[in-house]
Amino acid sequence: MTVTAIVGANWGDEGKGKLTDVLAAQSSYVVRFQGGSNAGHTIINNYGKFALHMLPSGVFYPNVTNVIGPGTAVDVRMLLREIEELQARGVPKPKVVVSERAQVVVPIHVRFDELEEDRLAERSFGSTKRGIAPFYADKYAKLGIQASELFDKERLYRRLDQMLAAKNVTLQHLYGESPVSADDYISELVAYGEQLRPYLADTTSLLHEAWMRGESILVEGQLGALRDPDHGIYPYSTSSSTLSGFAAVGAGIPPYAIGHVIAVTKAYSSCVGAGPFVAELSGEIAQELRLRGGDAGEFGATTGRPRRVGWFDAVATRYGCMVQGATEVALTNLDVLGYLEQIPVCTGYLLADGSKTERFPVTSQLEHATPVLTSLPGWKCDISEARTFEELPLEAREYVLFVEASIGVRVSTVSVGPRREQLVHR
């Protein structure tokens, strides 16, 4: 059996958590392969409404083994807190396995994230201040700390000392802060190790063996294609690859094992964070869409920040599906648009030099681009009870087909509400 990747086609916040939650019911493993606690997947089920930040979205099913792969940034406090919160709300304790090769977020990473965002002020990149950029900077500078290193105190102390040497120069001379030492963090990290010990395993071998047995595996991406540092709106990107191609690396499975890539996109656009957003709306139009969006409006699951919203962007989504290698698309939040007489869709960009393009350009061109809009008729009714494509109003079906033709990938699933059962399969 092939592995299925669920990834975002846009800026994140597309509704991946709900789809993963639904597909997890028939899966043996759900795997986080990148990112950390800097984004959240919102899930609504019989237990209530949950925003998961570290845990994979399969934690509500006792049959699922939830794997945090070596490509992730493990925030130990957030991970343990989420497990405790699930149990406090009546969810059975999930099966969670953390790669012994995954690296941990150290408190100094969070501090540096906060200091840098404050220093940049209005030039900031919209960080969630969860330490992700400093974490990945250390990882690729070979200064990071793997979970398996938390059990050797002497080695851990040396690794911390090495990590902090350059940071102290920056703390003092760039941020005007007092230096820190390994003594400030060693006890906390040793405690992390003891708390993590029951969850650590060789997840690479675990997943290889499961795949060879033909068990079903879902790999779950964080954020979306346009936040990828190589193919997205750099530098307004995250610090790990958000693409399905990285899932093999970040999860530890063969690249040829991934046979299905489901790219998730909303029926309109939304994002949290800075960077160019060509189809963005403002004023009362934006506020109405924001308040109607999702179960409780368009507000970040991690930060609570109001999401930026706009019309569906066919240019960005077509590009996102391309770099994700999407084999099918899940279109979420179609029901939200039911209040509109006419629904604009961004089908092209007008660039600063006066030329029009249907290709997704580089960031420097995006910053001065304006949308070319095509208007489609709305359906002006509630579609949340529809369970087949044929039950949707003609205008809603035509909207879906227009999106499908615009992005060049089949729309296999349409979400008409926040609950698990509010899905239309084609």
N, C-alpha and C positions, 0 to 999 in steps of 0.2 A: 504494500500500500504506500502511496506517495504521501509526502508531507504537504500540508496546506499552510500557506502564509497569509495572514490577515494584516494588511498594512494600509496606511493612509495615502490618499492621492493628492492631498492638498497641504495645508499648513498645520495639520493636527486638528483635534476636536471634531473629527468626522463621524464619530459614533462607533468606533471599532470595538469598544468594550461590550456593547450590546450584542454585536454579531458574534464575537468570540464566546460570550456567555451562552448564546444559543447553540453554536456548533460544538461547544465543549461537552454538551450532553451526550454526544456520540463519540467522544474522544477519550483516549487513554492518557494523553499528556498534553499540557498546555505550557508553552515555553516563552518566557521573556528573554530577548536576545540582545537588547541594547537599552541605553538610557538608564535613568534612575527614578528618584522620587519627584522629578521636576515636571511630570505631567500626570494626569489622572484619567482613568477610565471609569465612566459613570455607568452603573448597572442597577436596574430596577427589577426586583423579583419578589417572590412570596415573602422573603424576609424583610423587605423594605428597599430603600434607596442607598446605594453605597458608592463612594468614590475611592477606587483603588489606586494607589500610587506606586507601591513596590510589588505587591502580589500580582501574579498572573490572574487572568479573568476566569479561570476554571475553578476557583476556590469554593464555589457554592455546590459543587458536585463531589460526593464522596468517592466516586469511581475514578476521579481524575488525579494524576500526579502532577503537581504544579512545579515547574522547574525554572529556576533563576540561573541563566546561563553565564558563561565566563565573560561575555561581552557587556554585562551590565555593571552599573555603579551601585553597589549594595549599601544602602543607608540602613544600618542595622537597627537603629532606634525606630525608624519608620516601619520596617519589616515586622519587628516584634510587636509594635503597637497595633498594627493592622490585624495581626493574628488574634491578639487579645480582644480587639474591638469586635471582630466577627463573632467570637465565642460569646461575648457579653450580649450580643443581639440575637443569640439563639442559633447561630450557624455552627454546625459541627466543625470541630477542629480540622482544617484542611490538611491534605498531604502536600508538604512543601519540601523541596530539595534545592539546595543552593550549591552551585559549583564551587569546589575547593580552589579553583583557579580564578574565580571572580574576585575583583578587588573591592575594597571597602572605602567608603567616603569617610575621611577623617575630619574632625571638627574644624581644622585649619582650612580645609577646602571651602567650607561654608563661610567662614570668616573672610577669606579672600574674595569670594563671590560678592559678598555684601560690600566690602570696601571698594572693589572695582566699579560696581554699579553706582555707588555713591560718588566716586571720583568722576565718572563719565557724565553723571547728571543727565541733562537733556540729550546727550549723545549716546546714552546707554542702549544696549541691545535687547532690553526687556527681559532680563534674566529672572527666573523664579527664586534666585538666591538660595538654591539647594546645594550649591557647591559643585555643579556638574562640569562646568568649563575648567576650573582648577583641577578637578579630579582627572579628567581625561588628559589635560596637559601633563600632569605628573605620570599618568599611565604610559604615555608615549615618550616621555623623557626618562623612562625606566626608574622612576622614583616612587611608583605606587606600591601599595601593600596588598598582597593577596590574602584571602581569607585563611588559607592554610598557614600563613606566617604568623598568625596571632597566637600560636601556642608555644613559640620559642621566644621567651622574653628577652634574652640577650640579643638574638638576631633582630627581633622587632625593634629594640632600642637603637641598634645601629642603623636600621633602615629609616626610622623616624629622624634620627640625627642627620642623616644624609638628605632627607626630604626637606628639613627645616633650614639647612645652611643658607641656601639661596633665598629662601622666603624671608629670612630675618633681615637680609639686606634690603629687600623690597619693603618689608614692614616699616623699617626705620626711615629709609630715605625717600620712598615714594608716598607712603601713607602716613608717616609721622607717628607710628605706633610702636609700642614696646616690643622687644624681641621675645620669642617663646623658645622653649626647650622641649626635648623629648620627655622630660620629667612631667611636663604639663599634661601629656596625653597617654603615657604608657599604661597607667592603671585602667583608664577607661577602655583602651583597646584590648587589654588582656581580658577585661570583663566582657567585651564584645565577643571575644573568642569563645569563652565558656558558654555564652548565650547562643552562639551560632553552632556550636559543636554538634548538637543533635540533628541539625539540618544539612550538614556538609556531606558531599559525596562526589564521586567521579561521575559527573552528569554527562560527560561526553560519551563514556562507555555505556552508561545507562540508556541514552537515547539511540546510540548506534545499535545496541542489542534489541531495543524495542522496535526500531525501524526494520531490522532484519527479520524480526518475527512477524512483521506485517501489521503491527499495532498502529492505531491512528494517532497522529501527532499534529497539533496546531502550534505554529510559531507566531507570536503576537508582537507586532511592531508598536513603537511609541512615536507620537507625533506623526508627521507625514512627509511625503517626498520633497516638498518645497522647503523643508527645514533641514534637508540633508546638507552636510558641509561641502560635498563635492558637486552635487547637482542642483542644489537649492538656491535660496536667495542669500547666499553668503555675503557679508558676515552676519546676517540676521538669522543664523541657523543654530541648530543645536550642535553638540560636540561629538556625537557618534552618528554613524550612518543609520538612516531611517529606512533604507531600502531593503527589499526582499533578498537582494543579492548578498547582503551582509548577514542575513539570518543564518546561513550555513556556518559562517565564522563565529558569530556571536552565540549561537546555540551549540555548535560543535557537531554538526551533521554534514554528510556529503552534499555538495552543491547540487548534484543531480537527483537528490532525494526529494527536492521541492518541486512537485508537479503541478500544484494549483496555487495561484496567487490571486487572492481576492482583494481588490483595491476598493476602499470605502470612501465615498464622497457624499456630501450633503446635497440636497436639492437646491440649496443656496450656498453662499460662502460664509465662513467664519474663521476667526483665528484670534489667539491671544499672543501678544508680543509685538515687537517692532518689526519694521521692514516694509517694503513696497507691497501694496495690496490694491491692484488696479481697479477692481470692481467694487471697492469699498463705498458704503453709503454713510451719510452723516445726517445729523439733525433728527427731526421727528420720524422720518421714514426709517432710519436706522434703528431708532429706539423702539418703534412698534415691532419691527422684525425681531429685534433682540429680546423683547419681553415675551413674544409669542413662541420663540424658539425653544425646542426641547421640552422637558418636563417642568423645568422651573426657570426658563429663560436662558439666554446665552451668556453664562458667566463661568469663568475658568474653574475646573474641578479642583485644581491645586491652589490657585491664588485667589479665587473669588472675583478676579478682575472682570469687568464687563468685556465680553468678546467684541472685537471689531466684526462687523457683518457687511455683507454685500450680496449682489445677485450671483447666480451660478456663473462660474468662469470656465467656459469650455476650453479656452486656450491653456490655462493653467492645469486643468484637470486632464486634458488630453496628454499634455507633457508628463504630468505626474503618473498617469497610467503607463506611459511608455517607459519611463525610467524604472518603474516598479516591475515591469514585465507582467502586467495584469493579464490574467486569463479570463477574468470576469469582474464585474463591478457590482457593489451593493450601494444603492442610492437611499440615503436616510433622510428623515424629516420631511418627506413629501407633504405630509398632512399640514405642516406649518404654513404652507403657501395658500391654504384654502380661503384666505380672507381677501385675496387680490383679484381685481377685475382683469388686469393685464399683468403678466409676469415677464420682466426684462431678463434677458440672458446675454452675457458678454461673449461675443463670438469672434472678436478680434481686438487688437490694440492699435491705437494711433500713437506713433512715436514722435519724439520731439522734432525730428527732421521733416515731419509731415507725411512720412510713409506709413502704410498700414501693414500689419503683419498678423498672421494667425499662428506663428511660432512663438514659443515662450522665450523671451530674450534674457540676456544677462542682467544682473542687478542694476548696473549703471544706466541701462536703457529703461528698465522697469520703473525706476524712480520718477521718470518724467512721462510715462505712458498714460494714456486715458482710454477708457473702454469704448468699444464699438458695440452697441446694443441692438439686439433683435427682440421684439416683443411678441409673446405668445398669450393666447386667451387663458384666463383663469377658470376655475371650476366652481368657485364660490359656494362650497358646501363642505361638510365634515366627511372625511373619508376614513376615519379611524377604525370603522367597523369592517372595512373591506378585507377579505382574506384571499381573494383571487384577483388576478389582473383584470378579468372581465367585469368584476364588480366595481372597478374604478370608473368615475365619469370619463366620457370620451376625451375631454380636455386634459385630464390628468394622464390618461394613457398616451395622448399625443405629446405631452410634455416629456414623459419618460422616453418615448421613441426619439424625440428631438435630441435629448441629452445623449442617448446611445449613439445616434448617427454622428453627433458632434465630436464625441471622444473616440469613436472607432472601436469600442469594446462593448461586448454584450452586457446589458444590465440584467443580472440574474435574480436579484432580490431588491425589493422596495420596502422600506420601513414606513409605516403609517401611524406610528405612535411609539412611546418610550418603552412599552412592556414587551416581554419576550414574544408573546403570541401575536403582536401587531406587525407581522411580516407577510409580504406577498411574494411568493416564489413564481418565477416565470419558467 
